[in-house]
Amino acid sequence: MPKEKIEEIKIAIVESDMLSENEKSQSIKHLEEWITEDRAFGLIYDELLGINEIFQEIFKELGLV
């Protein structure tokens, strides 16, 4: 997800009148965890592809790409 979209989501969460402060905090926390996990997956994906391109097919079969 592009960084601009992530920032838009964060702003929408913070500015929301429908979420409590606790819900906003938890939502931002989960979003940031997801970003970290997504980046980690990208690194793992790249590293495994560097070992053997068959990993691309494996990830496709798993629905990860």
Residue pairs with C-beta under 8 A, 6 or more apart in sequence:
1 38
6 31
6 35
9 31
10 28
10 31
13 19
13 24
13 27
13 28
13 31
14 24
14 28
16 24
19 27
41 64
45 55
45 59
45 64
45 65
48 55
49 55
49 56
56 65
59 65
